[in-house]
Amino acid sequence: MTSSPLDPTPHFGAAGTGRVSGMAEGLVGSEILKIAADVRAAIAAGEPVCNLTVGDFAPAQFRIPATLEDGIVRAYAAGETNYPPSDGVPALREAVARFYARRLGLAYPASCVLVAGGGRPLIYGAYRAVVDPGDRVVFPVPSWNNNHYAHMTGAVGVPVVCGPESAFLPTREQLAPHLPGARLVALCSPLNPTGTLFDPDQLAGICDAILEENARRGANERPLYLLYDHIYWTLTFGAARHVTPPTLRPAMARYTIFVDGVSKAFAATGVRVGWAAGPPDVIERMSGILGHVGAWAPRPEQVAVARLLDDDRAMDDYHARMKPGVEERLTALHRGLARLSDQGLPVRAIPPRAAIYLTAEFDLVGATGPDGRTFTCGEDIRRWLLATSGMAVVPFAAFGGSDTTGWFRLSVGAVSVADIDALIPRLEAALRALPAAAARVAR
């Protein structure tokens, strides 16, 4: 079969032919998007699926605040459809400053606030603003996308492996040896993918290590910055409380770059309004970088978010409904997995404290499946869980972690309690069908 002379396909180069940059050639695509294709195929085949993969909210489960929705519609009707300022509409930057002062006790002028189209461009902008090729960036694993941002900026990523003993969050002792000469520490709390968060003493120790490292540096040496992604900070449960570096150590204000937005706090992932707050010189450079990229949030959405952030009653009323819904799902999932664990089945979960995630381990690496094949990695377990129980989850390998463990992220933003309750019996049946699990339960 010959191609049409108008068909450009034969003229395209194959991967690895040098037609794109070395960065682009080596860039790894989103592991979660690859998993999503498997989930779609299972759903299309009519199989029952409890989709715990997406770090998102299904509008059927969680709508955005009515105040925000109405505000967006009104802003469009008022003709707020021209270009916004590249650093954000002044009303929103000022509203963020007031919001942080009221809710977090952080004193940032509007000039130290930068608005963009969600958290992703702000994280990338922070990397670009402070990291040169060859600079070292220290980050815990599992964590979201730091390995990819380090690659895109030419940084030398320094992953610090964290485990369940520290709720998958780093300690001062783990980070301190890697700080000399480093340019950036990237942290997230509450943490994606685990739903855990820093306790005050744990974070204070890290702040002290960063301050001590900066105090050791000479006047002509570049400082060590902390990128602090706390986009889930409003979603804490029970006695858990969110803390920030400058609150614990005021001197950290010189070195901390916050990333935040409405995506998680208000189930508004598609609204695409995020912001950063930090030292004025860093924010100014981030603004210049993102201005050239055109990464600003839509003007009508910015106008509406500004009104929402100044309306404490609307925010509190929304969270009074939304947060119990998230916690109810997390609790139902944890309770179901705990029941299976109590019966001797190879699963355990960390009690939920924040965000929309539950961390669970399926202790199956090295075990044999019903078909006689051995589970060698988390990907094997993931595929088996989806095929046998319709449980769709994301292994920690998608967050820079090792694929030789059975730890997974389970996200509840797109499922109902009924979905979770229907999943647990299917999962129990699948686990009981494993030879090793059957033997363990029999004992």
C-alpha positions in Angstrom: 0.0 0.0 0.0 1.5 3.3 -1.1 1.0 6.6 0.8 -0.6 9.6 -0.7 1.8 12.3 -1.8 -0.1 14.6 0.5 0.3 12.3 3.5 3.1 13.7 5.7 3.4 10.6 7.8 6.3 9.0 5.9 8.3 12.2 6.3 8.0 12.3 10.1 11.1 11.3 12.0 11.1 8.4 14.4 11.8 8.9 18.1 15.5 9.2 18.9 16.4 10.7 15.5 17.5 14.1 17.0 14.5 16.0 15.6 13.5 17.3 19.0 15.5 18.6 22.0 17.3 16.3 24.3 15.0 17.4 27.1 11.9 16.5 25.1 13.4 13.3 23.9 14.0 12.1 27.5 10.8 13.4 29.0 8.6 10.7 30.4 4.9 11.1 29.9 2.4 11.0 32.8 2.2 7.5 34.3 -1.3 8.3 35.6 -2.6 9.1 32.1 -1.4 5.7 30.9 -3.3 4.0 33.7 -6.4 6.0 32.8 -6.4 4.3 29.4 -6.6 0.9 31.1 -9.5 2.2 33.3 -11.4 3.5 30.3 -11.0 0.2 28.5 -12.4 -1.7 31.5 -15.4 0.6 31.7 -16.0 0.3 28.0 -16.0 -3.4 28.3 -18.9 -3.1 30.9 -16.8 -4.2 33.9 -17.6 -2.8 37.3 -14.8 -0.3 38.1 -14.3 1.8 41.3 -12.0 4.5 39.8 -9.6 5.6 42.6 -6.9 6.8 40.2 -7.8 10.4 39.5 -6.6 13.3 41.7 -9.8 15.1 40.7 -13.4 15.6 41.7 -16.4 14.3 39.7 -19.0 17.1 39.5 -21.6 14.4 40.1 -20.0 13.9 43.5 -18.6 17.4 44.3 -19.7 20.6 42.5 -17.9 23.8 42.9 -19.4 26.4 45.3 -22.5 28.0 43.9 -21.0 31.4 44.8 -18.0 30.6 42.5 -20.2 29.3 39.7 -22.5 32.3 39.8 -19.6 34.6 39.9 -18.0 33.1 36.8 -21.3 33.5 34.9 -21.7 37.1 36.0 -18.1 38.0 35.1 -18.7 36.7 31.5 -22.0 38.5 31.3 -20.2 41.7 32.5 -17.7 41.4 29.6 -14.7 40.4 31.7 -13.3 38.6 28.7 -10.1 40.5 27.7 -6.6 39.6 28.6 -5.9 39.7 32.3 -2.7 41.2 33.6 0.1 38.6 33.3 0.6 38.4 37.0 -3.2 38.3 37.8 -6.0 40.7 38.2 -5.3 43.1 41.1 -8.5 42.2 42.9 -7.5 38.6 43.1 -4.0 39.2 44.2 -5.3 41.4 47.0 -8.0 38.9 47.9 -5.3 36.2 48.2 -3.2 38.4 50.5 -6.3 39.0 52.7 -7.2 35.3 52.7 -3.8 34.3 53.8 -3.7 36.9 56.5 -7.1 35.8 57.9 -6.8 32.0 57.5 -3.1 31.3 57.8 -1.7 34.3 59.7 0.7 35.0 56.8 1.5 38.7 55.9 2.1 38.9 52.2 1.4 42.1 50.2 -0.4 41.7 46.9 2.9 42.4 45.1 4.2 39.1 46.5 1.3 37.1 45.0 1.4 35.7 41.4 -1.7 34.2 39.7 -1.6 31.5 37.0 -3.6 28.8 35.4 -3.5 26.4 38.3 -0.7 25.1 40.4 1.3 23.3 37.7 2.7 26.4 35.8 3.5 28.0 39.2 5.6 25.0 40.2 7.3 25.0 36.8 7.8 28.8 37.1 9.4 28.4 40.6 11.8 25.8 39.2 12.7 28.0 36.3 13.1 31.1 38.5 15.6 29.6 40.9 17.2 26.5 39.4 19.9 26.5 36.7 20.9 23.4 34.8 23.1 21.2 37.0 21.7 22.6 40.2 20.5 20.1 42.8 16.9 19.8 43.8 16.0 17.8 46.9 12.6 16.2 47.2 11.0 13.2 48.9 9.6 10.2 47.1 6.8 9.5 46.7 5.8 13.0 45.6 4.0 14.5 42.6 6.0 15.3 39.5 9.2 16.6 41.0 11.2 14.1 39.0 9.7 15.5 35.8 10.2 19.2 36.8 13.8 18.5 37.6 14.3 16.9 34.2 12.6 19.8 32.3 14.8 22.3 34.0 18.0 20.3 33.7 18.4 20.0 37.5 20.0 17.1 39.3 17.2 15.5 41.2 18.0 14.2 44.6 15.1 11.9 45.6 14.9 11.1 49.3 13.0 7.8 49.9 10.4 8.0 52.6 8.4 5.2 54.1 5.4 4.5 56.3 7.3 5.0 59.5 7.3 8.8 58.8 4.0 8.8 57.0 6.0 9.0 53.8 7.1 12.6 54.7 10.8 13.5 55.1 12.5 14.3 58.4 15.3 16.7 59.1 17.6 13.8 59.5 16.8 12.5 56.1 17.1 15.8 54.3 20.0 17.5 56.1 22.8 15.5 54.5 21.6 16.6 51.0 21.2 20.3 51.7 24.8 21.6 51.3 25.1 23.0 47.8 21.5 22.4 47.0 19.3 25.1 45.4 15.8 23.9 46.1 13.9 21.7 48.5 10.5 20.7 47.1 7.8 19.7 49.7 4.1 19.1 49.6 1.8 19.0 52.6 -0.8 17.6 52.8 1.0 15.2 50.5 0.0 14.0 47.1 0.0 10.9 46.9 -0.4 9.9 50.5 -3.0 12.2 52.2 -0.5 12.6 55.1 0.7 16.0 56.4 3.6 17.4 58.4 3.3 17.6 62.2 4.6 21.0 63.5 7.8 19.5 65.1 8.6 17.6 61.9 8.3 20.6 59.7 10.1 22.9 62.2 13.1 20.6 62.1 13.3 20.8 58.3 13.0 24.6 58.5 15.8 24.8 61.0 18.0 22.7 58.7 17.3 25.1 55.7 17.9 28.2 57.8 21.2 26.7 59.1 22.3 25.9 55.6 21.6 29.4 54.4 23.4 30.9 57.4 26.5 28.9 56.4 26.5 30.3 52.9 28.6 33.4 52.1 27.2 36.7 50.9 27.9 35.8 47.2 26.4 32.3 47.4 22.9 31.7 46.1 20.4 30.8 48.8 18.6 27.5 49.3 14.8 27.9 48.7 11.9 25.8 49.8 9.0 25.2 47.4 6.0 24.5 49.6 3.0 23.1 47.7 0.1 23.2 50.1 -2.8 23.2 47.6 -4.7 20.6 49.8 -4.3 22.6 53.0 -8.0 23.3 53.6 -8.8 19.6 53.5 -7.7 18.3 56.9 -9.7 15.9 59.1 -10.1 15.2 62.8 -7.3 16.6 64.9 -5.0 17.2 61.9 -3.9 20.8 61.4 -2.0 22.3 58.6 1.2 24.3 59.4 3.4 26.5 57.2 7.1 27.2 57.4 6.9 31.0 58.1 4.4 30.4 60.9 6.8 28.0 62.6 10.0 29.9 61.8 9.3 33.5 60.6 12.8 33.7 59.0 11.6 31.1 56.5 9.5 33.8 54.7 12.7 34.9 52.9 13.1 31.4 51.4 9.6 29.9 51.0 7.7 29.8 47.8 4.1 28.8 48.3 1.9 27.2 45.6 -1.8 27.1 46.1 -5.1 27.5 44.3 -8.8 26.7 44.2 -8.5 23.3 42.4 -8.6 21.1 45.5 -10.1 23.4 48.2 -13.2 24.1 46.1 -13.3 21.0 43.8 -12.5 23.5 41.0 -9.9 21.6 39.1 -11.2 22.8 35.7 -11.5 26.4 36.8 -7.7 26.7 36.5 -6.9 29.5 39.1 -3.8 29.0 41.2 -1.4 31.4 42.9 2.1 31.6 44.4 3.2 33.7 47.3 6.8 34.3 48.2 9.9 36.6 48.2 9.3 39.6 45.9 12.4 39.1 43.8 11.5 35.4 43.1 7.8 36.2 42.4 8.8 39.0 40.0 11.0 36.6 38.0 8.4 33.9 38.1 5.9 36.4 36.7 8.3 37.3 33.9 8.7 33.6 32.9 5.1 32.8 33.0 4.1 36.0 31.2 6.2 34.9 28.2 4.5 31.5 28.3 1.0 32.9 28.6 0.1 30.7 31.6 -2.4 33.1 33.1 -5.8 32.0 34.4 -8.9 33.2 32.5 -10.0 36.6 33.6 -13.7 35.8 34.4 -12.6 33.0 36.7 -10.1 35.2 38.4 -12.7 37.9 39.1 -15.1 35.2 40.5 -12.4 33.6 42.7 -11.5 37.1 44.1 -15.1 37.5 45.3 -15.2 34.0 46.8 -12.0 34.4 48.8 -13.4 37.6 50.4 -16.6 35.7 51.4 -15.8 33.8 54.5 -19.4 32.7 55.0 -19.7 31.2 51.5 -16.4 29.3 51.9 -17.3 28.0 55.4 -20.7 26.9 54.2 -19.2 25.1 51.3 -16.6 23.3 53.3 -19.2 22.3 55.9 -20.8 20.2 53.2 -17.8 19.2 51.0 -15.3 18.2 53.7 -17.6 15.7 55.4 -18.3 14.2 52.1 -14.6 13.6 51.4 -13.9 12.3 54.9 -16.9 10.0 54.6 -15.5 8.4 51.5 -12.0 8.1 52.9 -13.3 6.6 56.1 -15.5 4.1 54.3 -12.5 3.0 52.2 -10.1 2.8 55.2 -12.7 0.9 57.2 -13.3 -1.6 54.4 -9.5 -2.3 53.9 -9.0 -2.5 57.7 -11.6 -5.2 57.9 -9.8 -7.2 55.3 -6.5 -6.7 57.1 -8.1 -7.9 60.3 -9.1 -11.1 58.5 -5.5 -11.8 57.6 -5.6 -10.7 54.0 -2.5 -8.9 52.6 -3.6 -5.3 52.7 -3.2 -2.4 55.1 -4.0 1.3 55.0 -2.9 4.4 56.8 -5.7 6.2 58.6 -6.8 9.3 56.5 -5.8 12.7 57.8 -6.0 15.1 54.8 -6.5 15.7 51.1 -8.5 13.2 49.0 -6.1 10.3 49.2 -5.8 7.1 51.2 -2.5 5.2 51.2 -2.7 1.5 51.1 -0.3 -1.4 50.7 -1.1 -4.7 49.0 1.7 -7.0 50.3 1.9 -9.1 47.1 5.3 -8.6 45.6 6.8 -12.1 45.3 3.4 -13.7 45.8 1.9 -16.1 43.3 -1.4 -15.3 41.6 -4.2 -17.9 40.8 -2.7 -18.3 37.3 0.7 -19.3 38.7 2.4 -16.1 37.8 4.4 -14.2 40.4 3.8 -10.5 41.2 7.1 -8.9 40.6 6.2 -5.2 40.9 3.5 -2.7 41.7 2.4 -2.6 38.1 1.7 -6.3 38.2 -0.5 -5.8 41.3 -2.2 -2.8 39.8 -3.2 -4.7 36.7 -4.4 -7.6 38.7 -6.5 -5.5 41.0 -8.2 -3.8 38.1 -8.8 -7.1 36.3 -10.1 -9.1 39.2 -12.0 -6.6 41.4 -12.4 -3.5 39.3 -10.2 -1.6 41.8 -8.4 1.1 39.8 -5.4 2.6 41.8 -2.1 4.3 41.2 1.2 2.7 42.3 3.8 4.8 44.1 6.1 4.3 41.1 4.0 7.0 39.3 5.3 9.4 42.0 9.0 8.6 41.7 8.9 5.7 44.2 10.1 2.2 43.8 8.0 -0.2 41.7 9.2 -3.1 43.9 6.7 -2.3 46.7 2.9 -2.7 46.9 2.1 0.8 48.0 -0.7 2.7 46.2 -2.6 6.0 46.1 -6.3 5.7 46.3 -8.3 8.9 45.4 -11.9 9.3 46.5 -12.9 12.5 44.7 -14.7 10.8 41.8 -16.5 8.0 43.6 -19.4 7.6 46.0 -19.7 5.7 49.3 -21.9 3.2 47.4 -19.1 2.7 44.9 -16.7 1.9 47.7 -19.1 -0.4 49.5 -19.6 -2.3 46.3 -15.8 -2.6 45.8 -14.9 -4.2 49.1 -16.6 -7.6 48.6 -15.1 -7.8 45.1 -11.7 -7.1 46.5 -12.1 -9.6 49.3 -13.0 -12.3 46.8 -10.0 -11.5 44.7 -7.6 -11.6 47.6 -9.0 -14.8 49.0 -8.4 -16.4 45.6 -4.7 -15.9 46.0 -2.9 -19.1 47.2 -0.8 -17.3 49.7 -3.7 -15.3 51.1 -5.8 -18.4 51.4 -3.1 -20.1 53.3 -2.5 -17.1 55.6 -6.2 -16.8 56.4 -6.5 -20.6 57.1 -3.7 -20.3 59.7 
